[in-house]
Amino acid sequence: MSLVLLGLDHHSTPLSEREQLAYSQAAAEEAMSRLRNSHQFPNCLILATCNRLEIYAVTPKLPGAFQRLRSFLAADRDVDPDLINRRAYLLHDDSAVVHLFRVASGIESMVLGESQILGQLRASLAAARRAGALGSELEALGRHAVACARRARSETGIGRSPMSFAQATVTLAKREGPPLDKASVLIVGAGTMAGSVATWFAKAGCAELTIISRRFESAQVLARKHGSRAVPMTDLRMALESADVLVAAVDADEPILEADLIAERRSPLIAIDLGVPRAIASDFGGSPEIKTFDLDSLESIVSDAKSARSGQVQAVEAIIAEETERYLAWQRARQVAPTIAALQAAAEAIRVSELDRIHATMTDLSPAEEAALDSMTRSIVNKLLAQPIIRLKEHAQETHGLAYLDAVRNLFRLDSDSDEMASLDQAQG
């Protein structure tokens, strides 16, 4: 069995293309069910965030696996396959394991060391489990990835005070807009990201903070937390009239902030979209007075803050190397069990076959003699196999352990469909 990974992230793919491939958590769960049922990947995991889309899958046949994943994704997202061919990175087996551990530990994130990715990974694993797509191997891989991330955060300073997208949003607003103590800030959305943005704008001392959401009750809860005001979505146009800074932190399959909402506006507006897909229409910034920004616009701000923790990356990579070897050793030990069972079954088949032949020619054996013969032959088989089994288990912990398994399966023809082991005596006769 091979582990394969097809992925696209902020390193390889611009936002305009990432949003064409974006999945919500619910949509990703449905996609895993489709992939499981129709594309020969019964065990799969889709990790979908604002900055990455990765599909992990277990397959018995590595050749052709990546092409099947590419075809599935292109059809499922209704995009030109060439987009995926140009942008996707393809990894398998050990390299795919290392990559997932790096992602979970936060060193592949746009915000170095951010912890949100770990929650997103857990949510993706839970979704795959509900879809019946996870399987024992991906379940174990996910468990080891979470353990690796926890070690990285507890044993290094990688997660210490990282600049979040919310903080970067405030920094961008300060740089591009009026002084915050004189600015009116409008946040569209009331979820986790919107709450974080509201917290940082409140800390920065903005003059006025307004929360607007399709779920007015949620907007009211968030507004009360920060002593601000909430307005219903029906008042969006009016709320925009007085805003100096607009932040869209909302999940939307298509833009909900269209250019016609500010068609008459003549005063400056800073509009920052934190969504993938984007909630602010591409023509929203048609006027010179309107400056629009998206997630990729925040990358330079976030990158400036990376240097303070970049020295921790090497320590995290050392942990990843240890945890990767621990997982691969577990995987090798897991793979040795079927070989040992097959070897024991083949030897037992020979033993039983030989006993049957003896019983056919020696019909006058007493029950005690039959029992003694059975015990003796069983003992011989067990003693003959004892050392090979011990050595197989020992070698399974080593990087070359799979070569020993292949050799044993080949020498004893354990992958043969016919019962060759039990009929060696006939071949010799």
Disulfide bonds with the S-S distance in Angstrom:
none
